Amino acid sequence: MDADYLREIEGKTSNDPYYNINFGSSKRCVWVPGPLIVGAGPSGLAAAACLKEKGIPSLILERSNCIASLWQLKTYDRLKLHLPKQFCELPLMAFPSHFPTYPTKQQFVQYLEDYAERFGIRPVFGSKVVSAEFDGNLGFWRVATEEAVEYICRWLIVATGENAEAVVPEIEGAEGFGGEVVHTSGYKSGGVYKGKKVLVVGCGNSGMEVCLDLCNFNAKPSLVVRDTVHILPREMLGRSTFGLSMWLLKWLPIRLVDRFLLLVSWFMYGDTGRIGLDRPQLGPLELKSLTGKTPVLDVGTFGKIKNGDIKVCPGIRSLRHQSVEFLDGRTESFDAIVLATGYKSNVPTWLKESDMFSNKDGLPKMPFPNGWKGVSGLYAVGFTKRGLLGASMDAKNIADDIETCWKADAKHLSSLSWPASFVAK
């Protein structure tokens, strides 16, 4: 980037941080003097706050009409944080002391809104990024939105997360089922299913909780368990299972901690395989570390399965008119199906680069904790498969790294001799 161009930027950004420029494109171009963040979820907010703390302005683009759109628009009503609040705090601001150990969905959203207000974070809503590419000639990122606006920035922070798009599997015969088929992103409450037979596909935390919610509204849920699963009590020995695990890992190797967790779980639950919940060969923490697969933290679903209120079913072979054929050959009728089949990253659909992110799953190629930094000013926050703890670590690392460049640029700019025509009035 030459000195004349730097003078032009300095002159125009003194009073107006975001301004229109023309690089020969038919799109409206906007210069962003600080980092551009894509995504206004918890990860994007954390990155913006850490940058703000260091005096570095940033701009967030968000495709939805609110912050934390996944939490606000695509989660069920009974959702609570699965981990104690101290493990889910964003950098620089704790949860209110009067919040319970496991805040509700509504409380968490309020916390995020207060967080954005505290740090003066005001995303550009309704701005869907369709492409982002580094321009080697210009030396900046060009980020285009669906609204025909192109943003030019030196630093690009990808904060769209691991859960950007719902995963909807193709099931043979789905078009002829006739009943309601909904992903958990569209499920709100079991109240509309009272008295109905509902098949929940997926035995992660969401699938387990949806089954419990359906039971509480007097529906008749069945759960498809296609794979092995670790189910652990949310609390053991008077402490949160997660917190206890983190404490034990300070002193013991991961495999020994896993053995301890499984031993306590066996005393509490017995052999879960007898009711169709076979455990993986790897322990829960080791499995999480290697594959990102999270153990189920039970909040009451196991008891409902054990007493028969929730039936466990094998994988699905095909759907028929309001009935399901399972892999074991039996067929059963259902009124509705809820797909608790998770989410995926959408980064490969819009980010034009091949070094940092995998095109296969849209996650950083470098394993934790080194997946937050790419090349040419590209960063990622919230792709660690370690929840908000991982996102907070990323946000702090990114802010520290950008601060070094920011200070170096400020020193360079201050050393330039500015023509009078470039001085802001």
C-alpha positions as CSV (number, residue, x, y, z in Angstrom):
1,M,0.0,0.0,0.0
2,D,1.7,3.3,-1.1
3,A,2.0,6.5,0.9
4,D,-0.4,8.5,-1.3
5,Y,-3.2,5.9,-0.7
6,L,-2.4,6.0,3.1
7,R,-2.8,9.8,3.1
8,E,-6.1,9.5,1.3
9,I,-7.4,7.1,3.9
10,E,-6.1,9.2,6.9
11,G,-7.7,12.3,5.5
12,K,-11.1,10.8,4.9
13,T,-11.3,8.7,8.1
14,S,-10.5,11.4,10.6
15,N,-14.1,12.4,11.0
16,D,-16.1,9.6,9.3
17,P,-14.8,6.1,10.0
18,Y,-16.8,4.4,7.3
19,Y,-17.0,6.2,4.0
20,N,-17.7,5.5,0.3
21,I,-14.8,4.9,-2.0
22,N,-14.6,4.0,-5.7
23,F,-12.3,1.2,-6.9
24,G,-14.0,1.0,-10.3
25,S,-16.8,-1.3,-9.2
26,S,-20.5,-0.8,-9.8
27,K,-21.2,-1.7,-6.2
28,R,-21.2,0.8,-3.4
29,C,-17.9,0.5,-1.6
30,V,-17.3,1.2,2.0
31,W,-13.9,1.5,3.7
32,V,-13.6,0.0,7.1
33,P,-10.5,1.3,8.9
34,G,-10.5,-1.4,11.6
35,P,-11.4,-5.2,11.5
36,L,-14.6,-6.3,9.7
37,I,-16.4,-9.1,11.7
38,V,-18.9,-11.4,9.9
39,G,-21.5,-12.6,12.4
40,A,-23.1,-11.0,15.5
41,G,-23.4,-14.1,17.6
42,P,-21.5,-14.4,21.0
43,S,-18.2,-15.0,19.2
44,G,-18.5,-11.8,17.0
45,L,-19.5,-9.8,20.0
46,A,-16.6,-11.1,22.1
47,A,-14.1,-10.2,19.3
48,A,-15.6,-6.7,19.0
49,A,-15.5,-6.1,22.7
50,C,-11.9,-7.2,23.0
51,L,-10.9,-4.9,20.2
52,K,-12.9,-2.0,21.7
53,E,-11.0,-2.5,25.0
54,K,-7.8,-1.9,23.1
55,G,-9.1,1.2,21.3
56,I,-9.6,-0.5,18.0
57,P,-12.9,0.1,16.1
58,S,-14.6,-2.7,14.3
59,L,-17.7,-3.3,12.2
60,I,-20.0,-6.3,12.4
61,L,-22.1,-7.5,9.5
62,E,-25.1,-9.7,10.5
63,R,-27.4,-11.3,8.1
64,S,-30.3,-11.5,10.5
65,N,-32.2,-8.6,12.3
66,C,-30.8,-9.2,15.8
67,I,-27.7,-10.2,17.7
68,A,-27.3,-13.9,18.6
69,S,-29.9,-14.9,16.0
70,L,-29.4,-18.6,16.6
71,W,-30.3,-18.2,20.2
72,Q,-33.2,-15.7,19.6
73,L,-34.8,-17.2,16.5
74,K,-33.8,-20.9,16.2
75,T,-33.9,-22.4,19.7
76,Y,-36.6,-24.0,21.8
77,D,-38.3,-22.2,24.7
78,R,-37.0,-24.5,27.5
79,L,-33.4,-24.2,26.5
80,K,-30.9,-23.4,29.3
81,L,-27.1,-23.2,29.2
82,H,-25.7,-26.7,29.5
83,L,-22.7,-25.5,31.5
84,P,-22.6,-23.3,34.6
85,K,-22.6,-19.6,33.8
86,Q,-19.0,-19.0,34.9
87,F,-17.9,-21.2,31.9
88,C,-20.1,-19.3,29.5
89,E,-19.1,-15.7,30.2
90,L,-17.7,-13.5,27.4
91,P,-14.5,-11.6,28.0
92,L,-14.6,-8.5,30.2
93,M,-18.1,-8.9,31.6
94,A,-19.5,-11.5,34.0
95,F,-23.1,-12.7,34.2
96,P,-25.3,-10.8,36.8
97,S,-24.8,-12.4,40.2
98,H,-28.6,-13.0,40.6
99,F,-28.7,-15.2,37.5
100,P,-29.1,-18.9,38.3
101,T,-26.2,-21.4,37.8
102,Y,-27.7,-22.4,34.4
103,P,-29.3,-19.3,32.9
104,T,-32.3,-19.6,30.7
105,K,-32.4,-18.8,27.0
106,Q,-34.0,-15.5,27.7
107,Q,-31.5,-14.6,30.4
108,F,-28.6,-15.4,28.1
109,V,-30.0,-13.3,25.3
110,Q,-30.4,-10.4,27.8
111,Y,-26.8,-10.8,28.9
112,L,-25.7,-10.6,25.3
113,E,-27.8,-7.5,24.6
114,D,-26.4,-5.8,27.7
115,Y,-22.9,-6.8,26.6
116,A,-23.4,-5.2,23.2
117,E,-24.7,-2.1,24.9
118,R,-21.9,-1.9,27.3
119,F,-19.2,-2.0,24.6
120,G,-21.1,0.1,22.1
121,I,-21.4,-2.7,19.6
122,R,-23.9,-1.8,16.8
123,P,-23.9,-4.4,14.0
124,V,-25.1,-3.7,10.5
125,F,-28.2,-5.9,10.5
126,G,-29.8,-7.4,7.4
127,S,-26.4,-7.6,5.7
128,K,-25.7,-11.1,4.3
129,V,-22.1,-11.7,3.1
130,V,-22.1,-13.5,-0.2
131,S,-18.3,-13.4,-0.9
132,A,-15.1,-12.4,0.8
133,E,-11.8,-12.4,-1.1
134,F,-8.3,-11.0,-0.5
135,D,-7.3,-8.6,-3.2
136,G,-3.5,-9.1,-3.6
137,N,-3.1,-6.0,-5.8
138,L,-5.0,-3.8,-3.4
139,G,-3.7,-5.4,-0.2
140,F,-7.1,-5.6,1.4
141,W,-10.1,-7.9,1.8
142,R,-13.1,-7.2,-0.4
143,V,-16.3,-8.4,1.3
144,A,-19.5,-8.3,-0.8
145,T,-23.0,-8.4,0.6
146,E,-26.3,-9.5,-0.9
147,E,-27.4,-5.8,-0.7
148,A,-24.8,-4.8,-3.4
149,V,-22.4,-3.2,-0.9
150,E,-18.7,-4.0,-0.9
151,Y,-16.7,-3.5,2.2
152,I,-12.9,-3.0,2.0
153,C,-10.9,-3.9,5.1
154,R,-7.4,-4.9,6.2
155,W,-8.5,-7.5,8.7
156,L,-11.4,-10.0,8.3
157,I,-12.7,-11.9,11.3
158,V,-15.0,-14.9,10.5
159,A,-17.5,-15.3,13.4
160,T,-20.3,-17.1,11.7
161,G,-19.6,-20.1,13.8
162,E,-20.0,-23.9,13.7
163,N,-23.8,-23.6,13.8
164,A,-24.6,-21.3,10.8
165,E,-26.9,-23.7,8.8
166,A,-29.2,-26.5,9.9
167,V,-28.2,-30.0,8.8
168,V,-31.3,-31.7,7.3
169,P,-30.6,-35.3,6.2
170,E,-32.2,-36.8,3.1
171,I,-34.5,-39.6,4.2
172,E,-36.0,-42.0,1.6
173,G,-39.7,-41.3,1.2
174,A,-39.7,-38.0,3.1
175,E,-41.9,-36.4,0.5
176,G,-44.7,-38.9,1.1
177,F,-44.7,-38.8,4.9
178,G,-47.6,-36.4,5.1
179,G,-47.1,-35.3,8.7
180,E,-45.0,-32.4,10.0
181,V,-41.2,-32.7,9.7
182,V,-39.3,-29.9,11.4
183,H,-35.7,-29.3,12.3
184,T,-35.0,-28.2,15.9
185,S,-34.3,-24.8,14.5
186,G,-38.0,-24.5,13.9
187,Y,-39.1,-26.3,17.1
188,K,-40.3,-24.0,20.0
189,S,-42.4,-26.0,22.4
190,G,-44.0,-29.4,22.9
191,G,-47.3,-27.7,23.5
192,V,-48.5,-28.1,19.9
193,Y,-47.8,-31.8,20.0
194,K,-50.0,-32.8,23.0
195,G,-51.2,-36.3,22.7
196,K,-49.3,-36.9,19.4
197,K,-46.7,-39.5,18.6
198,V,-43.5,-37.7,17.7
199,L,-40.2,-39.2,16.5
200,V,-37.1,-37.3,17.4
201,V,-34.1,-38.0,15.2
202,G,-30.8,-37.4,16.9
203,C,-29.6,-38.2,20.5
204,G,-27.4,-35.2,21.3
205,N,-28.2,-32.7,24.0
206,S,-30.9,-31.1,21.8
207,G,-32.6,-34.3,20.9
208,M,-32.7,-35.5,24.5
209,E,-34.1,-32.1,25.7
210,V,-36.7,-32.0,23.0
211,C,-37.9,-35.5,24.1
212,L,-38.1,-34.3,27.7
213,D,-40.0,-31.2,26.6
214,L,-42.5,-33.4,24.6
215,C,-43.0,-35.6,27.7
216,N,-43.7,-32.5,29.8
217,F,-46.5,-31.5,27.4
218,N,-48.0,-35.0,27.4
219,A,-46.9,-36.0,23.9
220,K,-45.6,-39.5,23.1
221,P,-42.0,-39.2,22.0
222,S,-39.6,-41.8,20.5
223,L,-35.9,-41.2,20.1
224,V,-33.8,-42.4,17.1
225,V,-30.4,-43.4,18.4
226,R,-28.2,-44.2,15.4
227,D,-24.8,-44.1,17.1
228,T,-23.1,-44.6,20.4
229,V,-23.5,-41.8,23.0
230,H,-22.1,-40.9,26.3
231,I,-24.8,-39.7,28.8
232,L,-23.5,-38.1,32.0
233,P,-25.3,-36.4,34.9
234,R,-25.2,-32.6,34.6
235,E,-23.9,-32.6,38.2
236,M,-22.0,-35.2,40.2
237,L,-20.7,-35.2,43.8
238,G,-22.4,-31.8,44.4
239,R,-20.6,-30.1,41.5
240,S,-21.2,-29.5,37.9
241,T,-19.8,-32.4,35.9
242,F,-18.0,-30.0,33.5
243,G,-16.5,-28.0,36.3
244,L,-15.4,-31.1,38.1
245,S,-13.8,-32.4,34.9
246,M,-11.9,-29.2,34.3
247,W,-10.6,-29.3,37.9
248,L,-9.5,-32.9,37.7
249,L,-7.7,-32.4,34.4
250,K,-5.3,-30.0,36.1
251,W,-4.0,-33.0,38.1
252,L,-4.8,-36.1,36.2
253,P,-4.5,-37.4,32.6
254,I,-7.6,-37.3,30.4
255,R,-8.1,-41.1,30.3
256,L,-8.0,-41.3,34.1
257,V,-10.6,-38.5,34.4
258,D,-12.7,-40.3,31.8
259,R,-12.6,-43.5,33.9
260,F,-13.7,-41.5,37.0
261,L,-16.6,-39.9,35.1
262,L,-17.8,-43.2,33.7
263,L,-17.5,-44.9,37.1
264,V,-19.7,-42.3,38.8
265,S,-22.2,-42.4,35.8
266,W,-22.4,-46.2,36.1
267,F,-23.3,-45.9,39.8
268,M,-26.0,-43.4,38.9
269,Y,-27.4,-44.9,35.7
270,G,-26.2,-48.5,35.6
271,D,-25.5,-50.0,32.2
272,T,-27.1,-47.5,29.7
273,G,-26.6,-50.0,26.9
274,R,-29.5,-52.1,28.3
275,I,-32.0,-49.4,27.3
276,G,-30.4,-48.7,23.8
277,L,-27.8,-46.1,24.8
278,D,-24.5,-47.9,24.0
279,R,-21.4,-46.0,25.0
280,P,-18.5,-45.3,22.6
281,Q,-15.2,-47.1,23.3
282,L,-13.4,-43.8,23.9
283,G,-14.2,-41.9,27.1
284,P,-16.3,-38.7,27.0
285,L,-13.5,-36.2,27.3
286,E,-11.1,-38.0,25.0
287,L,-13.9,-38.4,22.4
288,K,-14.7,-34.7,22.7
289,S,-11.1,-33.7,22.3
290,L,-10.5,-35.9,19.2
291,T,-13.8,-35.5,17.3
292,G,-15.7,-32.6,18.9
293,K,-18.6,-34.8,19.8
294,T,-20.1,-33.5,23.1
295,P,-21.4,-35.9,25.7
296,V,-25.1,-35.6,26.7
297,L,-25.5,-33.8,30.1
298,D,-28.7,-35.3,31.4
299,V,-31.4,-33.0,32.9
300,G,-34.1,-35.7,33.3
301,T,-34.4,-37.4,29.9
302,F,-32.6,-40.6,31.1
303,G,-35.3,-41.3,33.7
304,K,-38.0,-40.9,31.1
305,I,-36.3,-43.4,28.9
306,K,-35.8,-45.8,31.7
307,N,-39.4,-45.8,32.8
308,G,-40.7,-46.1,29.2
309,D,-42.1,-42.6,28.7
310,I,-39.6,-42.2,25.8
311,K,-39.0,-45.1,23.5
312,V,-35.5,-45.7,21.9
313,C,-35.6,-46.6,18.2
314,P,-32.8,-47.7,15.7
315,G,-31.9,-45.8,12.6
316,I,-34.5,-45.0,9.9
317,R,-34.7,-47.0,6.7
318,S,-37.5,-45.0,5.0
319,L,-40.6,-42.9,5.6
320,R,-44.1,-43.8,4.4
321,H,-47.4,-42.1,4.8
322,Q,-47.3,-41.0,8.5
323,S,-45.2,-44.0,9.4
324,V,-41.5,-44.9,9.7
325,E,-39.7,-48.1,8.7
326,F,-36.7,-48.7,10.9
327,L,-33.5,-50.5,10.1
328,D,-34.6,-53.5,12.2
329,G,-37.5,-54.0,9.8
330,R,-40.4,-52.9,12.0
331,T,-42.8,-50.1,11.0
332,E,-44.5,-47.6,13.4
333,S,-46.9,-44.7,12.8
334,F,-46.0,-41.1,13.9
335,D,-47.8,-37.8,13.7
336,A,-44.6,-35.7,13.4
337,I,-40.9,-35.9,13.1
338,V,-38.4,-33.5,14.8
339,L,-34.9,-33.5,13.3
340,A,-32.3,-32.9,16.0
341,T,-29.6,-33.4,13.5
342,G,-27.5,-30.4,14.3
343,Y,-25.9,-27.6,12.4
344,K,-22.8,-26.9,10.2
345,S,-20.5,-24.1,9.1
346,N,-21.4,-22.2,6.0
347,V,-17.9,-20.6,5.5
348,P,-17.0,-22.4,2.2
349,T,-20.1,-20.9,0.5
350,W,-18.8,-17.3,0.8
351,L,-15.1,-17.2,1.9
352,K,-12.8,-17.4,-1.1
353,E,-9.6,-18.9,0.3
354,S,-8.1,-22.3,0.6
355,D,-5.5,-22.2,3.3
356,M,-7.3,-21.6,6.6
357,F,-10.7,-23.3,6.3
358,S,-11.5,-26.8,5.1
359,N,-14.0,-27.0,2.2
360,K,-15.3,-30.2,3.6
361,D,-16.7,-29.0,7.0
362,G,-16.1,-25.3,6.9
363,L,-13.8,-25.4,10.0
364,P,-10.2,-24.3,10.5
365,K,-7.7,-26.8,9.3
366,M,-5.4,-26.1,12.2
367,P,-6.5,-27.9,15.4
368,F,-7.3,-26.1,18.7
369,P,-5.8,-23.9,20.0
370,N,-4.1,-22.7,16.7
371,G,-7.1,-22.3,14.4
372,W,-7.8,-18.7,15.1
373,K,-5.2,-17.1,12.7
374,G,-4.8,-17.3,9.0
375,V,-2.8,-15.2,6.5
376,S,-3.4,-11.8,5.0
377,G,-5.3,-10.5,8.1
378,L,-7.8,-13.4,8.2
379,Y,-9.0,-14.6,11.6
380,A,-11.6,-17.1,13.0
381,V,-13.5,-16.9,16.3
382,G,-15.8,-19.5,17.7
383,F,-14.8,-22.6,15.6
384,T,-13.0,-24.5,18.4
385,K,-15.8,-27.0,19.2
386,R,-15.3,-25.8,22.8
387,G,-18.2,-23.5,23.2
388,L,-18.0,-20.0,24.6
389,L,-14.8,-20.8,26.5
390,G,-13.0,-21.4,23.2
391,A,-14.6,-18.4,21.6
392,S,-13.4,-16.1,24.4
393,M,-9.8,-17.5,24.0
394,D,-10.0,-16.8,20.2
395,A,-11.3,-13.3,20.7
396,K,-8.5,-12.3,23.1
397,N,-5.8,-13.8,20.9
398,I,-7.2,-11.9,17.8
399,A,-7.4,-8.6,19.6
400,D,-3.8,-8.9,20.9
401,D,-2.6,-9.8,17.4
402,I,-4.4,-7.0,15.6
403,E,-3.3,-4.5,18.3
404,T,0.3,-5.1,17.3
405,C,-0.4,-4.2,13.6
406,W,-2.7,-1.3,14.6
407,K,0.0,0.4,16.7
408,A,2.6,-0.2,14.0
409,D,0.3,1.4,11.4
410,A,-0.5,4.4,13.7
411,K,3.2,5.0,14.2
412,H,3.9,4.8,10.4
413,L,1.0,7.2,9.6
414,S,2.1,9.7,12.2
415,S,5.5,9.8,10.7
416,L,4.2,10.8,7.2
417,S,4.2,14.4,6.0
418,W,0.6,15.3,5.1
419,P,-0.2,17.7,2.2
420,A,-2.7,20.3,3.2
421,S,-5.2,18.9,0.7
422,F,-5.5,15.7,2.7
423,V,-6.0,17.2,6.2
424,A,-9.5,16.8,7.4
425,K,-11.3,20.0,8.2
